């Protein structure tokens, strides 16, 4: 009787992580983070809902990776908070629900004795199936290998791949997981154009068809603008957050950053008399474009 009561209470307290498109996945509130005594990001407010594909762009040192590492719980806020499913990062209840592809994903040991297929299969492992791979998971892994363009290398040792091929394998491992939220830091570095297009299409399909939520850092502005649903421009603070279609052009972006023209007497679309402090950041409400 006692065991039955404990099981009932446990079930009633269990968090339901079944994603519902439009459900809030991530909330960053008044976030400021210091590293080595320097303030890297400040006053960050960001809400991300299920099914969104978001690109984070900005200059080197602007705080993009710092934001990602704080969302993951690796860095601690100086002020503010990060909540994933209204829980703190690295909470036990969120294990396996957040996938991560870092810039260093290709820095694998040269003596790593596993194949590409085995490496990607690691993404399917969880507390329920540590070593047993079900038929549907094997089929999923095979489809991912084909999608990322590594079907010819499925049985090749991961250490023998090129840098770009390792990057594709790292993306494949993240895609093989059951994570609802995928965080990616420059995942397309070293990936050829054809594979990039294939991977970006796959990511978009995951958002539309499986309610996956993807947040991707990229320096390739042209590429990311052609794929993501929403853009965030981060340079210490968020200076733009809105639909990709209304992301500022280069002249407006320079003005947004407070960059003045070198030759002010030459006709220029940039208005040098307006300082960065006078520019109002463009922030849009949650999910303003409705159903995808």
N, C-alpha and C positions, 0 to 999 in steps of 0.2 A: 504493500500500500504506500509506504514511504517512498519507495523508488518510483512508483507511478506518479505520485504527487510531485516529486523532484523533476521528473521528465516533463510533466505538464507545465510546471513553472518555467523550466528551461525553454520549452517551445514558445511560451507566451512572451519571453523576454528576448528571443532571437531576433536579430535585425534582418529584415527582408531586403536583400540586395538585388532583387530582380529589377533590371533597369526599365524605367518607363520614360519614353521620349518626352522631354520637357521637364523631367524631374531634375532638381538641383543635385549635381554631383560634387561640385567643388565651390567653396566660398573662401575668398581671401579678403580679410577685413583690416583696413588701416595698418597694413604690414610695412614695417621698416626693418632692415637687416644690415648689420655691420659685419665686416670681415677685416681682420687685422687692424681693428680700431677705426676703420673708415666706413662711412655710411655708403652702401652700394645701391640700395633701393629704399624708397620712402613713400609712405602714404599710398600703398597699393591696395586698390579695391577692385575685385574681380569676381564675377559669378559665372560659372559655367554649368550648362545643363546637358542632360543626356542627349546624345546624338549630334553634338556640335563638332565641327572640325575647325580648329582655331590655329592660326599662324601667329607666332610671336616674333617680331622683327625689331631691329634696332642696332646701333653701332657696337663695336667691340667695347667691352667694359660697361655697357649700359645696364647690366644686371639681369640679363635673360637667364643665364645658367644659375645665378644665385636664386632667382625666383623658383626655378625648377627644383633645386636642391632643398629649398625650404618647404616646398609642397611635399616632397618626399620624406621630410622629417630629418634629413641629414644636417641641415643648418637650423639654428633656432632663431626665432624672431627677437629683435630688440623691443619692438612694440607690435601690437596687433596679433592676429591669429590666422591659422589655416585650418579649414574643416573639410574633411572628405566624408560624404554621407553624414554630415554633422558630427563626425568623430575626429579626434586628433590624428595627424599623420602617424603611421606605423602602429596604429591600434591593432589589437589582435583580430578584431572583427573585419578589418579591411585587408588582411593578408591575402594575396593572390588577386586582389581586385584592381591593383595598380601595376601596369607594365612600364618598364623603363628601358629606353635605348640611349645610353650616354654617348658622348663623343668618343670615349675611349673603348667603345664596344669591340673594336677590332684589335685591341692590344691583348691578344690571347697568347698564352705560353706556347713556345715553339714545340715543346714536347707533348702537347695535348694529343692524346691518342684516340680521339673520337672523330667520326665522320660527320659530314654536313647533316645527313639525315638524323643521326643520333643527337647532334647539337640542337637542332630545331625541335626534336622530340622532347628535350628538356623543358621546353615551354609548356608542354601539356601536363607535366607532373604536378600533383597537388597532394594535400594530406589524405585524399581518398584513394588515390591510385599512384603510389610511389614508384612502382616498377612495372605495373601492368598497363599495357597500351591497348585500349579497346579498338575494334575495327573502325568505328567512325573517326577515332582520333588518328589512326594510321592513314585513312583517306584524306583527312584534313591536312596532315603533314605533307603528304604527297602533292596535294593541290597547291599548298604554299610554296613548296620547292619549285614547282613549275612556274608559279606566278612571279617569283623573285628571280627567275632565270637561272637556276642552279641545278636543273634536272640532270644535266650531263655530269655534275659533280656530286651527286647525292651520296656516293660511296667513297668520296675522296676525303682524306684527312683534312680537317678544318685548318690546320697549321700550314697546309700546302697551298692555300688559296691566296689570291692577290688581295690587296687592301680593300678594293671595291667589292670583291666577292665576299670577303669577311663581313663587310658592312651589310650586304644583302642578307647574309646568314643571320646576323644579329637582329635585323628587322624581322626575319622569318621566325626566330625564336620568340620574339615579343608577340607576334601575330598568332602564334600557336597557343598562347595562354588563353585563359578565360577572363582576362582582365577587362573590366568595363571602361577603365580610364587608361589610355596609352600616352605616356609622356616621352617625347623624342627630341633629342638635342642634336641638331644637324645630322639627321640620319642619311641624307643623300650624298654626303661627301664621298667622292671616289666612285659613285655609281654612274654608269653610262646612261645616256639619254633614253634609250629604249627601255631599260630596266626601270629607270626613274618613273617614266610615264605609266608603266605597268603597275608599279608599287603604289603610286599616287591614286590610280584608279581603284585599286584594291582597298586602300584606306578609305576612300570616299564611299565605296560600296559597304564597308563595314559600318560606317556611320548611318547610312540610309537604311540598310537592310537588317543590321543586327544591333542598332542603337549604341554602338561603341562611341566613346567620346575621345577625341584625339587632340592633343596640344603639342604643336611642333615648332621648335626653334629653327629658323633658317636665315642664312644670309642671301639666299637666292630669291630676291624679291619677285622677279618675273615668274619664276616657277611656282612659288607659293601662292601668288595672287591668282594664278590660273586654276587653283584647286580648292583652297580652303573656303569656308563659308564666312569666316569672320577674322578680322585682323586686329592685332594689338601691337602698337608701337611703344616700345619701352626704352626709355633713356633716363635712368634713375627713378623716374616716375612714369606712369602711363600718360602718354600724350595723345594717343588716339585709340579708341576702342569702338569698333563698329563694323558694318558690312564691308566686304571686300570691294564691292562696286563703288563705294564712296571714299576709299582710301586715298589720301592726298597724293597729287602728282609730285614730281621732283621739286618744282619751284615752291609749292605749298609746304612740302615736307621740310625744305630748308628754312622756310619762315617759321614753321612750327618749332624747329630746333633752335631758333634764334640766330641762324647763320646770316650774316650780312654780306652783300656782294663786294668783291674786291674793287670793282670799278663802279662806284655809285652813280656816276654821271652818265653811264651807258644805260639805255632803256632796258629795263629788266622787270619781269613779272614779280620779283621779290620786292617788298616794300621795306626798305631799311629802317624807316622811322619807327616801325613797330617792334618793340622788344619782346623777348620770349615770355616775360611776365604778363604781358597784355594779352597773350594768346590764350583762349579758353580751350581746354582739352575737350575733344568731342567724345562724350560718353553716351552710350545708348542703353535703353532699358533691356532687361533680360529677354532674350529670344524675340527681338522685335519683328523678325521676318516670318514668324509663324511656323507652320508645319513644313517639314522638308519633303 
